[in-house]
């Protein structure tokens, strides 16, 4: 592919932040609140897709999965626990911000998450400070791996598939995007994704890499230098 990359599509959970509400987090919740984890997981899998596409509020999801019977704790306590599980990957956030500044990239989230958790994560970790649009399943009512979510992201970004580099920690989602002509990268670490993006021409100079490692500031520019 010879087209210049103008746009980054990024998953949120697993790339910029920890996952929003995965199996490990549900296990910790079951242990913390004394729940039957197998039952929680079964109820979760039966209803979570509906929650992620914005057709079920978080309160409704919790009523179906946890509060279908009386509990010794409140929905607010459980919700606060869910939100507290999110953590940022600061090095990855810094790296994306520096690439955006150097190359003038559009940065678009393409993510599967429920509405309340998505909004909490955007606000708590300042994602709107360096992302131009949020094509999240709860907002657009379609979820990965449906190819329509990528088509919608392309329309919103006004980018051709070959102009987009896409990072996701789920290999299947990357494969679907590649089927549309998007340059997909299976994200496993900052280092591997940095190398993959360098292959697309998105390279930070040595000075910027050193500044990033030290937490310093790098000046803007267009060429990789």
C-alpha angles and dihedrals in degrees: 000000000000101000117112115250108244100163139046121206111198135187110222105210111061094013111050098009138013114276115286103231113350135157094276092052091049089050090053090047091051091051094045096048099032096246131155100256095200091053092045091051093047093051090044094055092048094057112015096090089060090051093049093054091054098253095112126046122227090251090054091047090052092048089056098043107031114003099050083112136025116292134191090233132055131249087244091058091050093046091051089051091052092051093046091061093071117100131174128237096223096187092054093046090050092048093051091047092053093048090049091051096045098046102028090239127178108232119204129180115225104186146152110223141124118264102248095046092045093053091046091052095045091052099038096050100034095241093155088063092075105014122085100199141006114220093182122163093238091056100041099034095231126092139201132298087040104102090218091077090061092046089052091049090051090051093048092047091042088224133139115236093248090056092060131086113194128197121197132155091218112083094204092056090051090051092052091051091048088055087064092051097261117141099245125196122193100223115218100147142353090256097054093044092047089054092047092050090047086059087059091051098262101128132156116215120246092256091054092048090053091047091049091052090049094043091245131140126262125203122245123259143148105227122068093235 
